[in-house]
Amino acid sequence: MTDRLSVTEQVFGIRHGVHPAVFATERMTGERSQTMDRRVRKTREALYSAFAALVAERGYDRLSIQDIIDEADVGRTTFYAHFKTKDDLLRFGFIRLREHLELLPRSTPQDRRAFLAALLGHAKSHAGLFVALARGGGGGLAETEFSSIIEDVVASEVGEGERRGTMLAMLSGALLTAIRRWIDAGAKGTGSEIIEAFDVLVTAAR
């Protein structure tokens, strides 16, 4: 009996003491949940892509919810099931960025440079969006969200001590200003000069 249960568990994944019908229900529920999660993510990505493209094209202030749902080809009810306002969509974009960056290692100088390269790559791919936001509504929220990410980047590079707060403010401000100027100038190249300058500043701050 024990051997057969072991084989059953290995082949069918049925846990000891759980009726097969119950296990099947649990598995189907889990599969439905994963499918739903994928659908939710796909819908949110479609809405965000439409939002980002339209903001870059028309500006934030002139953009309506109807414009977004028309571009994404979804219903109004679907939009409000995921987001309540344009600001929520803007925040979602920064949540996506944070999730991506959190997967990247930062334990070595090489990791740090790769991390910054990924951050700059995102900024470059969204340059039109950032410029449009800076010129109108949504700019304040975008600045706050992006500044928060920059501060997190710098915080992982600055050690403890009496000067920590000062160094965080100075390095964060310098990095944010450099990225902003790079985007305003057309985000040409990879931004390698920003990465190199940040390396110098971080090394001097330690």
Disulfide bonds with the S-S distance in Angstrom:
none
